[in-house]
Amino acid sequence: MEDILLPDIEKIDVSVYTVPTQEAESDGTLTWSATTVVVAEPCAGGKTGLGFSYATGACARLIEDVLKGAVLGQDAMDVGRCWSAMVRSIRNMGRPGVASMAIAAVDTALWDLKAKLVDLPLAKVLGQVHDEVAVYGSGGFTSLTDDQMVEQLGGWAYGQGIPRVKIKVGQSWGSRPDRDLERAQLARTTIGEDVELFVDANGGYVPKQAVRMAHAFEEVGVTWFEEPVSSDHLAALAEIRSQTTIDVAAGEYGYDLFYFQAMCAAGAVDCLQADVSRCAGITEWMRVAAVAEAHGLQISGHCAPALHLHPACAIDNIRHLEYFADHVRVDRILFDGVIDPVGGALRPDASRPGMGLDLKRADAAAYLVAG
């Protein structure tokens, strides 16, 4: 039998784009005014992959200085081998944070490239389980006026038919609980009784306060309480979870498999969150989903719906994806092929290979800061 010649990775182009928000935005513990996207484009066999991470421009320097050396010349079909080589290459720099987000940009790009080389949608290459994945509308920033929040939530619930929405609470590090409850009540009035209401405190409460708020949110019909306290406090999350009927969720700040294993083993969550752009890409995200399933848990993709759609279709225990207002806006500015939800779900475009995305270079040029 003749050896099959497969293409090697020839080069990786890296670029950085920063897109300002329309106005400053806040959750309970942070304010921001822009979103930075690090884009990786590896080439092999006449095809170019596209991957990215919502991160910091420092990721681009790490890709240029370290990760390229681990990947160039490798067989483009061997994404797992490339991922392992990248993880080994950053041993002395630390796995969490910038390193994992840089790996994520390259890993997603390599998966996209592999799927393009065989001319298939990425979900098919990963092993498709679902044709579509449910989403929830996510925003409700504490910086929004009441009128702005009503318009945003109503747009999702009634304009787009998304039957679940999320708002931010824990305002000013949990110092305004009355305002948090007032906004939750306004959200419920806006969306009616048939749409699920989620809240996200971004770690803004302290444990007993979070229990009190959970009981108050139960009265408003909240079904999802995200990061009531810092996700580093696993015992506190588990205690809060034991005292409320609301599903407790966390995990968006996980960068490696060991973090997620510890969170599951502690009984800290009812649904595990993981972010492709933080946990070192699709390769690790799929493993995280397996860890969750081994603990009888579902997984939810944190933010980045365009990055999560195909891998989410390839796991059995997906609950939903976060249709995050900021990332949806940025993705539409930078990329062609961004999918809109229909009936509260996203469905991959089976006619487009890879993740189905292309960089809109002319439009994106206005936001280019490096590369």
N, C-alpha and C positions, 0 to 999 in steps of 0.2 A: 504494500500500500504506500503510495507516494505521500510525502509530508505535505501538509497544507501550509502554505505561506500566509501568515497573518501580518497585518501592518503594525509597525512599531510607532510609538508616539514620537513625532518629529520635532514639535515645538509647542509651547504654551504661551499664548499672549495673555497679558493681565492688564486690566484697566479698572479705574475707580471713578464712580459717579456719586455726586452728592446732590440730592434733590431737596430744596427747602420745603417745609410744610407751608400750608396756606396761611397759618397763624400758629403762634406757639401753642403747644399741646401739653397736657399734664395728666398723669394718673395720681394715685395717692402718695407716691414717694419720689416722683421724678418729673422734670419738665424738659422738653426737647423742641428743637426748631428745624431739624433736618434729618433725613435718612440717607446713610451712605451704603452704597452697594458695590461690592468687589466682584468683578466679573473675570472668570477664567475661560479661555478658549483653546483647548488642545486640538492639535491636528494630526491625522493619521489616515493613510489610504485615500487621500483626496477628500476627506470629510472633516468638518470642524464641529466639535462639541461646544455646548454652552452650559456653563454652570455659574452660580453666584452665591454670595452670602451677604446678608444684611449685617454689616460688621463695622470695621474701622479700616482706614487706608493702610494701617500698619500690617494688615493681612497680606496686602500686595507685596510689600517688601519681604515678608517671610516666604511667600511663594517664589519670588525671584531668587532670593539668597539660598533657600534650603530645599523647598519642596520640588522645584524643577529638577534638581539633581537626583532626587529619588525616583522620578517618574520618566524622564526623557530616555528613550531607547527601549522602554518596556513594551511588551505586546499590548496593544490597545484593548484587546479582549479580556485581559487579565486585571480587571478592576480591583479585585480583592488583593492581588499581589501588590498593586500600586498603593492601595490604602495602607497595607501593613508596612510597606517601605516608608511611606510618609510619616506614620506614627513613630516608627523607630528613629527617623531622622530628627525628630524634635524632642528626643528624650531629655536632653539637658536644658531645654527651654521651658518645660512644663506643659502638660497636656491641656489643662483647662484654659478657657478664654481665647485669646488671639490665635494660638496655635490650632485649636480645634476648629475655629471659624475659618481659618485659612485652608485647612484640609477639606472642610466642607465645600468650599468653592470649587476646588479641583476635583474632588470625588464626584460631585453632582455633574460636573462637566464631562468626566470620564464615562459615567453611566449614559449620559446623553450621547456621547460620541459612539459608544458601543452599540446603542440602539440604532443610531443612524447608519453605522457600518453594515448592519443586517437589515436596514430599511423597515424597522418595526417601531411601533409606539413603545415607550419604555415600560409601561405596565405589562405588556406582553413578554418582554425580555425578562422582567423580574418574576413573572408567573402570576397572571391576573386572576384575582378572586372575585372582585366586584366590578360592575360596570360603571358605578357612580358612588360618590361619597357625600354624605350629608355635611352641611356647613352651618355655622352660626355667624350672624352679623356681629362684628366686634368693633367697639369704639366707645361711645358714651364717656368721653374724657371728662375729667372733673373741671377742665378749663372751658367746656362748652356752656353756653347759656342754656336755660331751660328750653327756650324755643329751638335752639340748634339741636339739642338732644332729641326733642320730640320729632323734629323733621328727619333726623338721621334714623331713629328707630322705626318710625312710620314708613320710611323709604324701604327699609329691609323687610319689615313685616307685611306691608301691603303693596308697595311698589314692586318688590322682587319676590314676594311670596316665601321668604325665609322664616320658618316657624320657630326660630330660637334666636335670641339676641343677648348681648352682654354689655354691661356698663361698668365703669370704674368706680370703686368706692375706697374707703380708707383715706378720705381726703385729708391733706396736710398731716400725714403720718398718723391718721386715726384720731385727730384732735377735734373732728367735727362729725361725730356719729349721728347727730340729729339731721344734719344736712345729707348724710349718706342715705338715711332711711327716707327722707323726703324725696330724694332723687329716685330711689327704688320705687316708691309709691307712684311717682309721676310716670316712670317707665311702665309700670303695670297698667295704669290708666290709659296710656298711649297705645299699648300693644293688645290690650284686651286679655281675656282669660285663656284663649286658645294658643297663645304663643308662649314658649318657655322663656323665662327670664334668668339670666346668669349674672353674677357679680364677681368682680376681681379686685381684691384689696392690694395686690402687689406687695404683700408682706407688711402692710401699714398698721395692723393691729397688734396688740399684745394678747397672750393666750386667753385670759378670762374675758377680756373685752370682745374677742372674736367669738366666744361662746354666746355672750349676750347678744351680739349682732346677728349671729346665726339664728337665734330664736326669734328675733325681730324680723329677719328676712323670711323666715318660714311663714310668717303671717301674711307676707306679700306674695307668697307662692314662688319664691326663688328656688331653683332646683340644682344650681351649680355654684359653689363657693370656691373661688380660685385664690390660692395663696392667702388665706386669712392671716397667717403669720409668715415669717421668712421660711422659705423652703429648706433652709439649712436646719431648722428646728423640727426634726422628724418626730420626736416624742410629743411635742406640742401639737403638731398636725394630727397625730394619731389620737390624742386626747380630745381635740376639737371634733374630729370625725366621729368619735364614740358618743358625742353629746348632741348631735344634730341629725335630722333626717335628710338634710341637703347633702348631695354628693360633694365631697372635698376633692379638689384637684390641685396638682403641682407637678413640677418637673421641668419647666421651661429653661431653667439654668443648669441643666445637666449636660456635662461635656463628655462623659465616658460611661461605659456599661456598668462600672462598679457603683457609681452614684445612683443609677436607676435601680440596681439590685438592692442597695441599702434602703431606698425609699419604699420599694415594694415589701421587702422583708419586715420593715418597721410597721406595716399596716397603716401607713401615713395617708394614703389616698384611696378614693373610690375609682378614680380614672387617672391614669398616668399621662402626663403631657411630655412631649419631646419635640425638639426643634431641629429639623434637618440642618439648618444653617449654623447651629451651635454644637451639635453633638457629632461633629466630624463627618457629616454627610449622610447620604442614603445608606451606605454600607453599614454604619453603626446604627442608624435609625431602625433598620429592619431587625437588627439584633435586639434592640431595646424592645421592639414590639413582641419578640419572642419571650423575653424576660417577663414582660407584663402578662402575657398569656399563661406562662408557667405559674404565675401567682393568681390566676383567675381574674385578671383585670383587662379592661379595654384600654386603648391608647387614643389620644387626641393629638393631632398635629398642631403645634403652637405657631401661630402667625404663618407667614410665607405660604399661602395656599398654592401658588404656582409651583413651588418646590415640592410640596407634599402630595399633590394630587396623584401622580403615577405610583409612587411607593405605597400610598394609602390604599390604592386599588389592588395591591398585591399582598395584603395581609388580611387575615380573617377577622382579627379582633379590633378593627378600627371603629371608633364611635363617631367622630366627626372631625372636621377641620375648621380652624379659625379663619373666617373671612374678614381679615383685619383691614380696617379702612385705610390706614397709612400705606401698607404694602400693596394693596389693590391699586391705589392711586399711582404709586411709584412704578409698579409693574406695567401699568398701561402706558406710562410715559416712555419707559425704556424698551419694552419688548412687544413684538407682534405675536399673536397667538394666545393671548391671555383669555382664559375661559370665564364666561359669566355663568352664575348659578341659574338653574331652571328647576322650579319646584323645590327649592331649598337644598339642592345638591349640585355638585360639579361632576361633569362627565368628560373624560379625556377625548380629544379629537382623534379618532382612529385613523384619519387620513394623513396625519402628520407624524413623521418618525421622531424618535427621542421624546423629550418632554414637550415637543410641539411649539417651542419658543424660538424666536429670532430676535437678535439685538437690532433695534431701530437706530442705526448709527447716526443718521442725519438728525433725528430728534434728540438722541442722547448726547450729541456733541455739546449741546448747551450746558450740560451738567458734568462734563468730563473734568476731573481734577488731576488725574494721573493716568499714564499709559498711552 
